[in-house]
Amino acid sequence: MGLLDVSLCGLKMKNPLILASGIRGNNAYLLIRAAKEGAGAVISKSCSLLPREGHRNPTMVDTPEAMLNAIGLSNPGVEEEIGEIKRAVNGAGVPVIASIVAFSVEDFAKVAGRISEARPHMIEINAACPNTHREGKMFASSSADAAEVVGAVRNATSIPISMKLSPDVPNIGEIAKACIDSGADCITAINTMGGMYVDAFARQGVMHNWFGGVSGPALKPVALKCVYNIRKAVGPDVPIIGTGGVTTGLDAVEMMMAGATAVGVGSAVVLRKNVFRDVCAEITSFMKENGYLKLSQLVLDEK
Ligand SMILES: Cc1cc2nc3c(=O)[nH]c(=O)nc-3n(C[C@H](O)[C@H](O)[C@H](O)COP(=O)(O)O)c2cc1C
């Protein structure tokens, strides 16, 4: 067994790093590329029942400490995505997780049922995007709504499910527990946090949509606290994909110390070349230098 081996809902991974949703889009060959670059698993961009164009430009602002995006969930729709996920499952050589998004509970079930035809290793439910609204709020913003989505997806597929949660809530642990009680096998935490940039000279919001989601290094402390609180609420046996601001091996170690079983890497794929291989090498050096024999030894004792 290798130092970085990890099992996530029974899926064997050669390392804990997972390409986060939305970073390499919906295309199979870009997901396969991340696997070749050393990702232990890959997640596709969220796909919806019907194709979506997304927001108008500008959709991204990129600074060294944070990214802000409002892509508006542009994707080709589930019909086309089935073929992409099939190709990725056949070619990636690592677990492929298909992310789904919808705007009603019924449509979440429909997309889950259709994407299951491609046999992804897991389905990630994106109910945490600032664009995923029910009467103006995210499904992931209340335990009842989040649990209803999970229950509907659970009935629609036998493939393992990870529920992706938002940091923009006061009680992420309670919401995670409700999702697990409704049939989720795993929790992904976190999606981006709502934010905006203002152009002082133009006296305008910078993004066309004005609001977007903050990701990158600035999100790390928020993600660490969310992961820590989720683990406390759901217990040590529920796997967590800890995501938010991980850029270095030390960031990944800290995320696993907070309670993550595996670690999502999003913005850092843009910020750093060879991110998967280099972060793995940095985790390995940290573990060797500090006497850890396996990843599960990293987790913090509860405060
Ligand atoms: C450009 C961009 C697009 C994203 N698209 C999606 C998406 O389609 N579905 C989703 O669940 N998360 C999406 N995310 C959120 C990431 O998967 C991740 O949760 C977030 O960026 C925090 O991780 P990071 O700080 O490592 O980037 C997107 C993030 C970025 C930067």
The ligand as a Gaussian input file, in Angstrom:
#p B3LYP/6-31G(d) Opt

LIG

0 1
 C      -14.197000      28.737000     -12.767000
 C      -14.867000      27.886000     -11.721000
 C      -15.985000      27.119000     -12.098000
 C      -16.613000      26.311000     -11.148000
 N      -17.671000      25.546000     -11.532000
 C      -18.268000      24.695000     -10.645000
 C      -19.329000      23.830000     -11.033000
 O      -19.753000      23.796000     -12.183000
 N      -19.868000      23.025000     -10.078000
 C      -19.427000      23.001000      -8.779000
 O      -19.945000      22.222000      -7.975000
 N      -18.395000      23.807000      -8.394000
 C      -17.832000      24.642000      -9.279000
 N      -16.776000      25.432000      -8.887000
 C      -16.320000      25.395000      -7.483000
 C      -15.117000      24.466000      -7.282000
 O      -15.431000      23.142000      -7.616000
 C      -14.617000      24.524000      -5.825000
 O      -15.630000      24.047000      -4.960000
 C      -14.226000      25.941000      -5.400000
 O      -13.583000      26.621000      -6.453000
 C      -13.311000      25.971000      -4.163000
 O      -12.112000      25.292000      -4.421000
 P      -10.730000      26.039000      -4.858000
 O      -10.502000      27.132000      -3.874000
 O       -9.713000      24.936000      -4.817000
 O      -10.959000      26.556000      -6.241000
 C      -16.135000      26.267000      -9.811000
 C      -15.016000      27.037000      -9.468000
 C      -14.384000      27.835000     -10.398000
 C      -13.181000      28.639000      -9.975000

